[in-house]
Amino acid sequence: MNQSIQISPAPVLRYAAGLISWVFHPLLLGLYMCIYLVYFQPDFFMGIGLKGKGQTVLIYAINAVFFPLVSVLLCKALGFIQSIRQNTQKERIILYSITMIFFFWTFYVFNNKPGMPPIIAKMALGIFLTVSLNFIANIYIKISMHAAGAGSLTGLMVMMLFASSAFIGYPIALAILIAGLICTARLIVSDHSMPEVICGLASGFIGQCLAFYFLS
């Protein structure tokens, strides 16, 4: 009789996968995307000084990283969730609800701030739409939020092909590499299945595409 054999990854591989998961946490991925647009895309922020660029990154960091993180920690402290890792679909309802509020607020601020390049509002809207798609999909499947962040990063880079005159072949290649590392890491150190990772990747990519379509 055939018996399936499960092979556990080597400790060093699990450590590397865990490190990748933390370095490319979904909240941090959005911040990385913001930094890339502000400091490495001269087409959009050329006329804005270092102070203005720093304020843009700070706005994103406070509204889309700090506030969601503090809110989740408060939910954990108050007993609304059992773990900040959000292991169950039920717990993720709280997480998605919190992040949707702050991500929409971030988009609203960028979209209505005078002198702010539209590209940053498109990116923020793409992240909000990605979380919204995940919130709906969470009813049926526990989508990988890390993979959704990876998909959003890749989607942004692809959309830049139509929005920027700069050569972004290398950034796209790097984004695809990072997405591959993230998805592989989640399959190693999380309980996500391949369909959950693929759905996450697709939701992030679609979210950015929809944002650029709506704000074109």
Buried (B, 14 or more C-beta within 10 A) or exposed (E): EEEEEEEEEEEEBBEBBBEBBEBBBBBBBBBBBBBBBBBEBEEBBEEBEEEEBEBBBEBBBEBBBBBBBEBBEEBBEEEEBEEEEBBEBEBBBBBBEBBBBBBBBBBBBBBEBEEBBBBBBBBBBBBBBBBBBBBEBBEEBBBBBBBBBBBBBBBBBBBBEEBBEEEBEEBBEBBBEBBEBBBBBBBBBBEBEEEBBBBBBBBBBBBBBBBBEEBE
